[in-house]
Amino acid sequence: MHITILALGSRGDVQPLVALGKGLKQAGHEVRLATFENFAQLVMGAGLDYHKVPGNSQDILDGVVGFSEDDLFSGMTDISVAFSSLIDEYVEAFSSPHLLKTDLVINQLPSNLFGWDIAEAAGVPYISAAVIPLTETADFPLLLFPSLPLGGGYYRFTYRLSNFVGERMLSSAVDQVRQRFGLPSQPFWGHYSQLQEQKVPVLYGISPAVLPRPADWGEHIHIVGYWSLDDAADFNPPDDLLAFLDAGPAPVFIGFGSMPVQDPESTTRILIDALEKSGQRGILSRGWAAIGAEALPDSIHVVDYVPYSWLFPRMAAVVHHGGSGTTGAALGSGVPSLVVAFVGDQPYWGARTRDLGVGPGPIRFRDLDVDRLAYAIRIAATHPGMRERAAALGEKIRAEDGISAAVEVIEQVAERGPLQPKAN
């Protein structure tokens, strides 16, 4: 079976789909993955066919990284501007005739953009995939919205509003793609109702031990476990890193992944002072924040890329930005963690970490200071009950096989056939 996967976003959004694609390939399927140009090597390194989508995720994130529910609509406008500047390129990328030569489409894009249309034109089964909860529920609002005490009606409305806005942002591009494929224009309200009525399968690459299943999610919603690349298998740690780890007690990891910061030097100073005040050694990961560029004390070591699956279990605690994939790696490592949240879904994962009892409450990056961070680090690195709970949760997560479970669902969906007729 040939499978096409669409995935856009930061590395934390794309890498889980690469891991899923690699699992599908190992199960005997051909896999094509469409994503931004800066992830081409990641895709091809996993042995998958690459389909280029113009754009660079870092450039887009640089402009929108600061928005949250406090300035939600301003942030959504920024995203719209960033993506709309590439509309012509998206039309070309997603209307390529060879995309129709596939047997199944898996789409990670929000509001099911482009993927549903490709599957409709090709007359093949369609699956929505995500690493954050996006399916409508009366239990909680969409993660970008404030959790106001307005009940299930408000919660459901946040999902419908978000899908409508997402579809309208790129409606021109979607309709051009549909026209090229010989399809009628999408309805003004998009495909949301159609997707709900047909109970289109949804795959969540999240541990069921971390995401509590809402009671109103149907059987077509599958929470299968994290999708992780085994990138530690061929990793040879550098001598200076091994020497640092051997030179004292387990350090605290601090890294913000794909999150850029406006003042790396000032941020680094806060991290250094907080580690010293908490009495902990530290490892700083440069990431897109470019932290750790200045001179560091002997108690702190800076790294570029080190596989989380190798590094995190060796830490006293993990401080990170709260992306879904990094959260999964931190929780799966079995050590306590702390989220310094920048944007979007990150406060949610910070709250889940706290509610699971495996870390202190999240800190907003905009509120980050030495005292607040030092206090949270001290708790995460030394609280015995927190460490015990983190170890138990990590063991449970590591026992899951999210990729195999997802492959099984995908193969079952393929056997059932498409939910929609092929375009004429």
N, C-alpha and C positions, 0 to 999 in steps of 0.2 A: 504494500500500500504506500502511495505517495502522500505525504502530509505537508501542508504549508502552514507555517507559524508566523504571525505578525506580532511584533513586540517593539514598542518605543518607550523611551524614558531614560532614566539614569541606569548605571550599571546594576543597581539593586533591582530594577524592574526587568532588565533584559537577561541578566545572567541566569535566573531561575528557569526561564524559558529555553535558554541554551542547554541547561542541564536536562530539562525534560526532553528536548530534541535529541540529545545524546542517548538518553534512555530508550527513546523510540527507535533510534538507529540500531542500538544493540539488540533490540527485539526483532530486528529484521526489516524495518521500514525505511523508506527513503524520506529524508526530511530537508525541506527548504525553509530558511528563516529570513524574514525581511525585517531589517532594522537599520538604525543610523550607521553612517560610514565609520564612526569611531569605534564601532564594535565588530567590524569586519573580521579582524584577526581572532577575536574571541569566538566568533561563530565558526570560522574555518578551522581553527585549532581544535574544535570539538568534532571535526569531521563532517560538518553539515554544509549543505549548499547555501551560499549567501546571495540574497537579493538586496540590492542597494536602495536605501531610502535616504535622500539627501538631507543633510543637517548634522549637527553635532550636539549631543545632549548637554555637554558642558556649557556651550554658548547659550542655550535656551535656559538652563537652570541659573546661570549668572544673573539673568534679568528678573527671575520670578521667585528666587529662593526664600525671600523674606515674608511671603504672605502667609496668613493663618486665618482662623475664623474671625479674628478681630478686624481684618481688612479684606474679607473674602472676595468681594466683588471687584475691588481694585486688582487683586491678585489674578482673578479669572480673566480680567481684561488684559493684563500683561501676558498671560498665557495665550490668549486669543491672538494678540498682536504678533507674538513670537512665532506661532504656528502659521498664521495667515500669510506671513511673509514668504512662506514656502509652498503656497497652495499649488502653483503651477507644477512645481517639482513633485508634489504628492500625487497630482493627477497622473503624471507620467509614470511614477513608480508603481502606483496601485492599479493602473489600467493596462499594464503590460500583458499581452495575450498569453504569454507562457505561464502566468499565474493560474490560468484556468486549467492547465494540465496538472490536475491534482485530484486526489480522492477524498480529501477532508481538509477543512480549514480550522485552525485554532487561532483565536484572536485575543490578544491582551489589550488592544487599544480601547480606551474609554468610550462609552456609548456605542460600542460595537462598530466603530467607524471602519469602513472599507472592507472589513473581513466578511460581514454578513452579505455585502453586495457581491463580493467575489464568489462566495459559496452559492449564492442565488444564481449567478450567471453560469457557474460551472455545474450546477445541479448536484452538489455534493453535501454531505453532512457538515454541520457547523457546531463548534464548541467555543464558548467564552471561557477565558482563563484569567485568573487574577491572583495577586499575592497580598491584596488588602480586601476587606469585605465591601463589596459593591452591590450586592443583591438587596433589593427592597425588603425592609422588615419593619415591624412596629416595635421592635425591642430597643433600637438605638438609631440616631440619625446617621446619614452619610458622614464620614469622618471629617470632612471639611467644614461641617456646620456645627454651631454651638449646641450643646445638649440642654435645650430649654425645657422647662417642666410643662410642656404642652401636649404630651401624650403621643400615642401611636399615629394619629392622623398627621401631626407635624412631622414625625420621623419619616413616614412614607412619602410625604410631599418633598422632603429634601432629595430623595433619590430621583423622583420624577423631574423635579426642577433641574437637577444637575444633568440628567440625561438629555433633557430638552436643550439646555444651553450648550452642552457639548456637541450635540448634533447640529444645532444652528450655526455654531462657530465655523464649521467646515462643510456646511450644506452645499455650497457652490461646488467645492471640490468633489464631494460625494456624488452629486448629480452629474457632473461631467464624467466621472468614472462609470456611473450607471449608463449614461448615454452611449459611451464607447462600447459597452458590453451589450447594448441593445435592450436595456431595461428601462421601464418608466421611471420618472422622477420619484424620489422617496416622498411619503406623505409629509405634510407640514409638521406634524408632531413626531416625525421620525418613525423608527421601527419598534419603539419601546413596547407598545401594547401587543404587537405581533409576537415579539420575543417572549413576553409574559404568557400570552395565551398558548403558545406552542410549547411552553416549558423547555426552552432551549437549554441543553446541558451546560452547567457551569462547573469548572474545576478550580478549586482553591488550593494553591501550593502553600498551605499553612498547616501547622500541627493542630489536630483537634484538641490536644491538651492545652493549647494556647488560645484558640478562637472558640468560645462557647457557641454551640449551634443554636440559632434562634428557632423557637418552636414553630414559626410560620414559614420556614424554608421547606420546600418540597423535596421529594426524593431525587429530583434532577439536579440538585445542588450537592456537590461532592467536596468534602473537606478531607483531603487525602494525606496531608503531611508535606513537609518542606521539600523543595526541589533544589538540591545542592550539587555543585560540581565537586568531584573528588580531586581538587587541585593540589592536595598535599602529597599525593602518591609519589610524584617525581621531584618533590621539593628538597633541595639540599640547603639547609640553613647556613648562612654565612658564619664564619668563625667568630666575628666580633659580637654577633647576637648570642651565640652559644656561650661565649665568655661572660657576657653581661648577665645572662640568666643564671650561670653557675656562681656568680660573684656575691650573691646575697639572696634574701628571701624573694618569693614570687612578687613581681611588680604588678602595677596597675596599668592596663592598656587604655590609651586615650586616642581616639581617631574619629573623624567625622566623614569618612567615606567620600561621597560625591558632592558634599556640601561646600561651596566656596564661602570664604569670609572676607569682609572688606579690609580688615586690619590684622593680617596673620601675626605680625610682631607683637601687638598688644594681646591677642588671644594666647599666643605662646607664653607670654609673661604670666598671665592668669593661671595657665595650666602648671607651669613650673612652681609658682608660689603656692598653689593649692596642694600639689603633691608634697612639697616640703612641709607645709603646715599640718598635713594629715599624717606625716611620718612615713610616707610610702615611697618606694622606688617606682619609676614609671617608664613605660615605652610609649613614645609618641609616633603615630602614623601620619606621615605628611598629607596624603590624600589631596583632594582638590582645594582644601583649605590652606595648603602650603605651610603648615605649622612646623615648628622645630628647626627653622632655618638658622637661628642664631646660636651662639655658644651655649652649651647645656652643662649643668653640673654632672659629676660622675654618677650620680644616682638616677640619671635619666638617659635613655638611649632612644635614638630616632631611627625609624625604618621606613622603607618605601613599601614594596609589596611583600607581604608574608601571608600565606594562606591562613584564614581564620581558624580552620579546623585543626591546624597544627599549633597555632599560637595561643588561642583563647584558653584551652584547658591548662596551660602553664601559668595563667595569670591569677592574681589574688582577686581581681575584679576587672570588669570590662566597662569602660565609659564610651558610649557611641551615640550616633545621631538619631537612632531609632528607625532607620529604614527597615522594611519588612524582612529582607534577606539577612541583614546584619543582626537584627533582633533574633531571628531564628538561629543564626550561628552562635550568638551569645547565650541564648537560653539552652541550646543543645550542648554547649560546652560544659555545663554543670557547675559554673561559677557564677556568683552574683553579678548583676549588671546594673548600670545607671544610664538612662537616656537623657541626653542634652538635645532637646527637640528644636528643629529649625522651622519645619514647614509641614503642611498637609497631614498625612496620617501619623506622623512621628509622635505627637503627644498621646495618641491612642495607644501605641505600643509601649510608651513609657508608663502609661496608666496600667496597662495589662501586666507589665513587669512588676509594678508595685502591688497590684491586686493579687497576683500569684504568690506574693511574699518572697520574691527572689531578688529584690532590689528596692532601693529607696524611691520616692516619688520623682517624676521627671522634673528637669529644670529647663526652662525656656532659654535658648541661646542668648536672646536679648536681655535676659536677667542674670546671665552668668557673671559671677564675681568670685573672688578668692575664698571668702568665708563660706559662702553657700556651697561651692564645689568641694572644698576641703571637708566640710561636715558630711556631705553625702558620700564622698570617697571613703572616709573613715568608717562609716556604717557598712558600706558594701564590702569593704575589705576585711572587716573584723567581726561582724555580727555572726555568732555561731549558728543560730536558728536559720538565718537567711542562707548561709552556706549549705546547711543540711537540706533545706527545701530546694535550693538551686541544683544540688547534686541529684536529688530524686527526680526533678523535672527533666534534667538533662538526660538521665538514663531512659526515661520514658520516650523522649523525642528521638533519641538515637536508635531505639528499638523499632521505630516506624520506618517504612520504606515508601515514601511519598511518590517516588518516580514509578515504581512497579505498580502501585495502586492506580496512579493516573493512566499508565499504559493500558491497564485492564479496562478501565472505563472507556478510554478512547476506542479500543478495539470493539467493545460492545456497541458503542454509538455508531461506528462504521457499519456494523452488521445490520443495524436497523434502517440504514439509508437516510437520505435527505428528508428534512421536514418541509421543503418547498420545491416546487417544480422547477425544472431547468428552463432558462430563458430561451425564447425562440430565436 
